[in-house]
Amino acid sequence: MNKIANKKIEQEVNKTEQETKTKKEETIKILIPIDKLNPEDKEIIVGINEKYAKVVRGEETEVTRPVFEQLRNAGLV
């Protein structure tokens, strides 16, 4: 991705994180392992209804239930 797109996604992720903290939504701790075939691919961006979450592979991350469901449906958790 280009730098402008990455910056926009980061802004959206930060905005969603702040909204989640404010609303005190239920969160679930997950850990997605680093992909052995593509170890450089460390970030997973999940977008649902214009809200974005970033999960870093190899690090425990708290996500909302809808994000968890998307990752589970993709076979990542």
ABEGO torsion letter per residue (X at the ends): XBAAAAAAAAAAAAAAAAAAAAAGBBBBBBBBBBBAABAABABBBBBBGGBBBBBBBGBBBBBBAAAAAAAAAAGAX
